[in-house]
Amino acid sequence: MITISGNDYVKYMTEKVVTYMDSSKEQRKAAKEKENREQAVYSNRWFGVLPFAVKMLRKKAQ
């Protein structure tokens, strides 16, 4: 597990907040939409792995 000091965490969060505040509303909206699209693809990947895992378990059981 990675541990960081309190000062490093505050610095990181401050940079994130400043970056967020400096971006325009359109940029924030586009970033949020992009994140939502990527999450949907990621969940589809899991359903793609599940049938493959079942197939491998059946093959191993034989």
N, C-alpha and C positions, 0 to 999 in steps of 0.2 A: 504494500500500500504506500502510495506517495503522500508524504506529509509536507506541507508548506507552512512557513511562519505566518503569523497574523498580519505582519506588515506586507508580505508578498501578496497575500490574499486581498487586502484592502487596495493595494496598487492595481492588481488585476481587475478587480470589480470597478474601480474608478475609471480605468481605461475603457472598459466595456460601456459604462454609462456615458462617458464623454463621446465615444464613437457613436453611440445610439442617438444622443442628443444632437450631434453635428449632422447626422444624415437627414435627408429630406423625408417627408411623409411618403412620397412615392417609392423611395428606395427601401424604406422599412416595410411597406406593403409588399413590394416585390420579393424581398428576402423572406418574408413570412410565407408567401405563396410557394416559393421555391422549397422551403423547408417542409411544407405540407406535402408537396409532390414527392419529395425524396422519401418521406416516411411511408407513403403508400407503396412505393416501389420496394422498400425494405420489407414490408409485411408480405408482399407477394413473393419475395424470395423465400420466406419461411415456408409458405405453402408449397413451393417448388421443391424444397428439401424434404418435406414430410413424406410424400409418396416414395421418394428415392430411399429414405431410411427404412420404410416398411418393406420395400423390395429387398434391401440388403439383409434385413432381419429374417425374412422368409428364406432367402437363399442360404443363409448361415444355418438355419434350423434344419435344412434338408440334408 
